[in-house]
Amino acid sequence: MVGTLANLVAILVGTSIGCLAKGGIKKQYEEALFVAMGLAALGIGLENVVNNISKSQYPVLFIISLSVGTILGTWWRIDEHFNSLIKRCGGKSPVAKGIATGVLLYCIGALSIVGPVMAAVKGDETMLYTNAMLDLVTSIVFGASFGWGMLVCAPVLFVWQGGIFLVAKFLSASFFCDSLITEISIVGGFLIATTGISLLKIRDIKTLNLLPSLLVPILFFLVKMWI
C-alpha cells in the first residue's frame, strides 16, 4: 500500500501546485489549457482503444459494457447529481468535466491496475512509484486548469488502487488477468476519449453517466470465474 499512498500524495501535491499557479494564469491561457487537456484526453483514450481492441477475446463486450453502463448511469442521473453537488460547494461546471477526466486518466491503465496487484503479490511497488511520478506531473496541469476541485481525484484513486490491492492480497490475484485489464482498458479508453470531446466542446457528452460501463467487464469476469 506504500506505492498507493505515494500515488495519493503525488496527486494532492501536484494538484495543489497547479492550483497555486492558477492564480497567475490569464483567462486566455486557461482556455488554451482546456484545449490542451481535451486533445491529450482524446489522444490517450483513442490510444487505449486502438492498442487493446485487437487483443480482446470478447469483441462485443465493450459494446455491451458501454450500452448497459450508459443506461444505468442515465437512470441513476450520476452527472446531474454530481453537478448539483459541485454547484452547492461553490464550484463551476467545467470542474465536473475535469474530475471525470482526471479520475479516468489516473485510474485506467496498466500501471494503476497491475501496480497494486504486483504490490500485493510480490511486494514490488515499482509500477506504483512510476505511476505516482506520472500523476504528479499530470495533476499539476489539472490543478492549473480546473482548480481545487481536482483534489477529489486523490481519494477516488486511493479507493480504486486499495480495492485492487485487497482483492489481490486476500482473494484472488489471478482475477486481474490480462484479458480483464484489456477489456477495462478498451472501455476506459472510450470514456477518456469522451471527456476529451467534451473539453474540446465538440459535443457535450455526460461522461459521468458512462462510468458504470467500467463495472460490466468486472462483473462479466466474476460470473465467468464462478461458472
Secondary structure as GFF3:
##gff-version 3
##sequence-region A 1 227
A	DSSP	alpha_helix	2	22	.	.	.	ID=ss1
A	DSSP	alpha_helix	27	53	.	.	.	ID=ss2
A	DSSP	alpha_helix	61	76	.	.	.	ID=ss3
A	DSSP	alpha_helix	78	88	.	.	.	ID=ss4
A	DSSP	alpha_helix	93	107	.	.	.	ID=ss5
A	DSSP	alpha_helix	110	122	.	.	.	ID=ss6
A	DSSP	alpha_helix	126	146	.	.	.	ID=ss7
A	DSSP	three_ten_helix	148	152	.	.	.	ID=ss8
A	DSSP	alpha_helix	153	170	.	.	.	ID=ss9
A	DSSP	three_ten_helix	173	175	.	.	.	ID=ss10
A	DSSP	alpha_helix	178	199	.	.	.	ID=ss11
A	DSSP	three_ten_helix	207	214	.	.	.	ID=ss12
A	DSSP	alpha_helix	215	226	.	.	.	ID=ss13
###
